[in-house]
Amino acid sequence: QAHLLEFGGGSVQAGGSLKLSCVGAGRPFSVYAMGWFRQAPGKERELVAGINRNGVSTNYADSVNGRFTISRDNALNAVYLQMNSLKPEDTAVYYCAAGRVSHDYVSSDNIEYWGQGTQVTVSS
């Protein structure tokens, strides 16, 4: 089993940057595809970025592609989300997630563990 802890959220002006981190205990991160989701008030949780188990492949929502970068360090049991050129519409609670161990990519249907969430607020 894995426990995920997220940190790095906060408030920033539009155009600014934040870096989110997620660290875990339990099984090594290498057995999990990882991802970042976000949920804004009144909206469904959506996948922002995903990374496969060995970090070779990544995928991004169209709304953040080119601005956000997901990365991982399996030796540190950590996954990161670098967020640049932030926009007010990026405001949401961001969740780290680990995919089921038999899957190489994350989706809303194959999440095994969720982090507690960290708030990101982007002002105009």
Secondary structure, DSSP 8 states (H G I E B T S, - for coil): -EEEEEE--EEEETT--EEEEEEEEES-GGGS-EEEEEE-TTS--EEEEEE-TTSS-EEE-TTTBTTEEEEEEGGGTEEEEEE-S--GGG-EEEEEEEE-TT-SS--TTSEEEE---EEEEEE-
